[in-house]
Amino acid sequence: MGRLDGKVALVTGGGSGIGRAAALLFAREGARVLAASGRNEAAARATVAEIAAAGGTAAYALGDVARAADAQRLVATTIETFGRLDVLLNSAGITIPGSLVHEVDEAAWQQVLSVDLTGTFLMMKYSIPPMLDGGGGSIVNVSSALALAGVPGCAAYAAAKAGLIGLTRTAAIEYAQRGIRVNVLLPGFVWTPMHRVADPAAGNPTHPPTSDYHGFIASQVEPMGRWGTAEEIAQTALFLAADESSFVTGSSLAVDGGLLAR
């Protein structure tokens, strides 16, 4: 039996990076998956096609998690398609080019907080009622080790991701006796399309390039000396989504190659 047999999972950011890896893994473990994507329909369709080719069950939907109407529709689509909601993985997120605090563009600041923090709040807001109706569930939020480790140039991203820790802890307490567990992952530097976009020298879709950007990141992950993979983060999300973590709620789990241990 799969670790998520009989469960329905809604994964935001399901077209790429950590979200895509988690959608594929959750489906392999028996979940029926709704892969949500902001704008990239082709990527979401590709995730669903790969799940179907492996014998799994999945559908996709498009929606901007920062818009309440879209967040509500993503949850409603999950219920209409699969009949229930057991697992929510909030993986959708964006970042902006690095700037010192006094140089951060205000519109860009608002955009990052809108997607990375408010978007997660909205997905939780609309997912919790059907989870309560179904007897409980597991919510896994994706924050970042940068919420706790100061890195120059990451003010907006770090602020949004730090907010997710407080949101997670509060929700965990509110629903601890109502069957819903809420936890948050703190990934370190993970090689995903977001980093490939951030690095103009990136040419290899799998391995980080040799560049100034790569050298900076490598210095931050020094304890293990390498980038993490989306699949490694997805494996940890699976643990929090599955019943084997039934006594785990309100936790901030670092999956960072030792970055926060320094």
BELKA-V496259 format. One record per residue. N is the residue number from 0. RES is the residue in three letters. PHI is phi as a letter, one per 20 degrees, with the letter a starting at -180 (NA if undefined). BURIAL is 1 if it has 16 or more other ideal C-beta (glycine too) atoms within 10 Angstrom, else 0. D_CENTER is the distance of its C-alpha to the mean C-alpha in whole Angstrom. Layout:
<<N & RES & PHI & BURIAL & D_CENTER> <N & RES & PHI & BURIAL & D_CENTER>>
This chain:
<<0 & MET & NA & 0 & 25> <1 & GLY & f & 0 & 21> <2 & ARG & f & 1 & 19> <3 & LEU & c & 1 & 18> <4 & ASP & g & 0 & 21> <5 & GLY & n & 0 & 22> <6 & LYS & e & 1 & 18> <7 & VAL & d & 1 & 16> <8 & ALA & c & 1 & 13> <9 & LEU & d & 1 & 11> <10 & VAL & d & 1 & 8> <11 & THR & e & 1 & 7> <12 & GLY & m & 1 & 7> <13 & GLY & f & 1 & 9> <14 & GLY & e & 1 & 11> <15 & SER & b & 1 & 10> <16 & GLY & l & 1 & 9> <17 & ILE & f & 1 & 6> <18 & GLY & f & 1 & 6> <19 & ARG & f & 1 & 9> <20 & ALA & g & 1 & 10> <21 & ALA & f & 1 & 9> <22 & ALA & g & 1 & 10> <23 & LEU & f & 1 & 13> <24 & LEU & f & 1 & 13> <25 & PHE & g & 1 & 13> <26 & ALA & f & 1 & 16> <27 & ARG & f & 1 & 18> <28 & GLU & e & 1 & 18> <29 & GLY & o & 1 & 19> <30 & ALA & f & 1 & 17> <31 & ARG & e & 1 & 18> <32 & VAL & d & 1 & 14> <33 & LEU & d & 1 & 14> <34 & ALA & e & 1 & 12> <35 & ALA & d & 1 & 11> <36 & SER & c & 1 & 12> <37 & GLY & f & 1 & 13> <38 & ARG & c & 0 & 16> <39 & ASN & e & 0 & 16> <40 & GLU & f & 0 & 18> <41 & ALA & f & 0 & 19> <42 & ALA & f & 1 & 16> <43 & ALA & f & 1 & 15> <44 & ARG & f & 0 & 18> <45 & ALA & f & 1 & 18> <46 & THR & f & 1 & 15> <47 & VAL & f & 1 & 17> <48 & ALA & f & 0 & 20> <49 & GLU & f & 0 & 19> <50 & ILE & f & 1 & 18> <51 & ALA & f & 0 & 22> <52 & ALA & f & 0 & 24> <53 & ALA & e & 0 & 23> <54 & GLY & n & 0 & 24> <55 & GLY & e & 1 & 21> <56 & THR & c & 0 & 20> <57 & ALA & b & 1 & 18> <58 & ALA & b & 1 & 18> <59 & TYR & c & 1 & 16> <60 & ALA & b & 1 & 16> <61 & LEU & d & 1 & 16> <62 & GLY & r & 1 & 15> <63 & ASP & e & 1 & 14> <64 & VAL & f & 1 & 12> <65 & ALA & f & 1 & 14> <66 & ARG & d & 0 & 17> <67 & ALA & g & 0 & 18> <68 & ALA & f & 0 & 20> <69 & ASP & f & 1 & 17> <70 & ALA & f & 1 & 15> <71 & GLN & f & 1 & 18> <72 & ARG & f & 1 & 19> <73 & LEU & f & 1 & 15> <74 & VAL & f & 1 & 16> <75 & ALA & f & 0 & 20> <76 & THR & f & 1 & 19> <77 & THR & f & 1 & 17> <78 & ILE & f & 1 & 20> <79 & GLU & f & 0 & 23> <80 & THR & e & 1 & 22> <81 & PHE & d & 1 & 21> <82 & GLY & n & 0 & 23> <83 & ARG & a & 1 & 20> <84 & LEU & b & 1 & 17> <85 & ASP & d & 1 & 16> <86 & VAL & c & 1 & 12> <87 & LEU & c & 1 & 9> <88 & LEU & d & 1 & 6> <89 & ASN & e & 1 & 4> <90 & SER & d & 1 & 2> <91 & ALA & f & 1 & 5> <92 & GLY & a & 1 & 7> <93 & ILE & c & 1 & 11> <94 & THR & b & 1 & 13> <95 & ILE & c & 1 & 17> <96 & PRO & g & 0 & 20> <97 & GLY & f & 1 & 21> <98 & SER & b & 1 & 24> <99 & LEU & f & 0 & 26> <100 & VAL & g & 0 & 25> <101 & HIS & f & 0 & 28> <102 & GLU & d & 0 & 28> <103 & VAL & f & 1 & 24> <104 & ASP & f & 0 & 25> <105 & GLU & f & 0 & 24> <106 & ALA & f & 0 & 23> <107 & ALA & f & 0 & 20> <108 & TRP & g & 1 & 19> <109 & GLN & f & 0 & 19> <110 & GLN & f & 0 & 17> <111 & VAL & f & 1 & 14> <112 & LEU & f & 1 & 15> <113 & SER & f & 1 & 15> <114 & VAL & e & 1 & 12> <115 & ASP & f & 1 & 9> <116 & LEU & d & 1 & 11> <117 & THR & f & 1 & 14> <118 & GLY & f & 1 & 11> <119 & THR & f & 1 & 9> <120 & PHE & g & 1 & 13> <121 & LEU & f & 1 & 14> <122 & MET & f & 1 & 12> <123 & MET & f & 1 & 13> <124 & LYS & g & 0 & 16> <125 & TYR & e & 1 & 17> <126 & SER & e & 1 & 15> <127 & ILE & f & 1 & 17> <128 & PRO & g & 0 & 21> <129 & PRO & f & 1 & 20> <130 & MET & f & 1 & 19> <131 & LEU & f & 0 & 22> <132 & ASP & f & 0 & 24> <133 & GLY & e & 1 & 23> <134 & GLY & n & 0 & 23> <135 & GLY & p & 0 & 20> <136 & GLY & r & 1 & 17> <137 & SER & c & 1 & 13> <138 & ILE & d & 1 & 10> <139 & VAL & c & 1 & 8> <140 & ASN & e & 1 & 6> <141 & VAL & d & 1 & 4> <142 & SER & e & 1 & 7> <143 & SER & a & 1 & 10> <144 & ALA & f & 1 & 13> <145 & LEU & f & 1 & 14> <146 & ALA & f & 1 & 14> <147 & LEU & d & 1 & 17> <148 & ALA & d & 1 & 19> <149 & GLY & f & 0 & 20> <150 & VAL & c & 1 & 20> <151 & PRO & g & 0 & 23> <152 & GLY & n & 1 & 21> <153 & CYS & d & 1 & 18> <154 & ALA & g & 1 & 19> <155 & ALA & f & 1 & 17> <156 & TYR & f & 1 & 14> <157 & ALA & f & 1 & 15> <158 & ALA & f & 1 & 16> <159 & ALA & f & 1 & 13> <160 & LYS & f & 1 & 11> <161 & ALA & f & 1 & 14> <162 & GLY & f & 1 & 14> <163 & LEU & f & 1 & 11> <164 & ILE & f & 1 & 13> <165 & GLY & f & 0 & 16> <166 & LEU & f & 1 & 14> <167 & THR & f & 1 & 13> <168 & ARG & f & 1 & 17> <169 & THR & f & 0 & 18> <170 & ALA & f & 1 & 17> <171 & ALA & g & 1 & 17> <172 & ILE & f & 0 & 21> <173 & GLU & f & 0 & 22> <174 & TYR & d & 1 & 21> <175 & ALA & g & 0 & 21> <176 & GLN & d & 0 & 25> <177 & ARG & d & 0 & 23> <178 & GLY & n & 0 & 21> <179 & ILE & d & 1 & 18> <180 & ARG & e & 1 & 16> <181 & VAL & c & 1 & 13> <182 & ASN & c & 1 & 11> <183 & VAL & c & 1 & 9> <184 & LEU & e & 1 & 8> <185 & LEU & d & 1 & 10> <186 & PRO & f & 1 & 10> <187 & GLY & e & 1 & 13> <188 & PHE & f & 1 & 14> <189 & VAL & d & 1 & 12> <190 & TRP & f & 1 & 14> <191 & THR & c & 1 & 12> <192 & PRO & g & 1 & 14> <193 & MET & f & 1 & 13> <194 & HIS & f & 1 & 15> <195 & ARG & f & 1 & 17> <196 & VAL & f & 0 & 18> <197 & ALA & f & 0 & 18> <198 & ASP & d & 1 & 21> <199 & PRO & f & 0 & 24> <200 & ALA & e & 0 & 25> <201 & ALA & f & 1 & 23> <202 & GLY & c & 0 & 24> <203 & ASN & e & 0 & 23> <204 & PRO & f & 0 & 20> <205 & THR & d & 0 & 19> <206 & HIS & d & 0 & 21> <207 & PRO & f & 1 & 21> <208 & PRO & f & 0 & 24> <209 & THR & e & 0 & 27> <210 & SER & b & 0 & 27> <211 & ASP & f & 0 & 27> <212 & TYR & f & 1 & 23> <213 & HIS & f & 1 & 23> <214 & GLY & f & 0 & 25> <215 & PHE & f & 0 & 24> <216 & ILE & f & 1 & 20> <217 & ALA & g & 0 & 22> <218 & SER & f & 0 & 24> <219 & GLN & f & 1 & 21> <220 & VAL & d & 1 & 20> <221 & GLU & g & 0 & 24> <222 & PRO & g & 0 & 24> <223 & MET & d & 0 & 22> <224 & GLY & m & 0 & 23> <225 & ARG & b & 0 & 21> <226 & TRP & f & 1 & 17> <227 & GLY & e & 1 & 14> <228 & THR & d & 0 & 13> <229 & ALA & f & 1 & 10> <230 & GLU & f & 0 & 12> <231 & GLU & f & 1 & 13> <232 & ILE & f & 1 & 9> <233 & ALA & f & 1 & 9> <234 & GLN & f & 0 & 12> <235 & THR & f & 1 & 11> <236 & ALA & f & 1 & 9> <237 & LEU & f & 1 & 12> <238 & PHE & g & 0 & 14> <239 & LEU & f & 1 & 13> <240 & ALA & f & 1 & 12> <241 & ALA & e & 1 & 16> <242 & ASP & f & 0 & 19> <243 & GLU & f & 0 & 20> <244 & SER & d & 1 & 18> <245 & SER & f & 0 & 20> <246 & PHE & d & 0 & 21> <247 & VAL & d & 0 & 18> <248 & THR & b & 1 & 17> <249 & GLY & m & 1 & 16> <250 & SER & e & 0 & 15> <251 & SER & d & 1 & 13> <252 & LEU & d & 1 & 13> <253 & ALA & f & 1 & 13> <254 & VAL & c & 1 & 13> <255 & ASP & c & 1 & 14> <256 & GLY & m & 1 & 18> <257 & GLY & n & 0 & 20> <258 & LEU & g & 1 & 19> <259 & LEU & e & 1 & 19> <260 & ALA & e & 0 & 22> <261 & ARG & f & 0 & 24>>
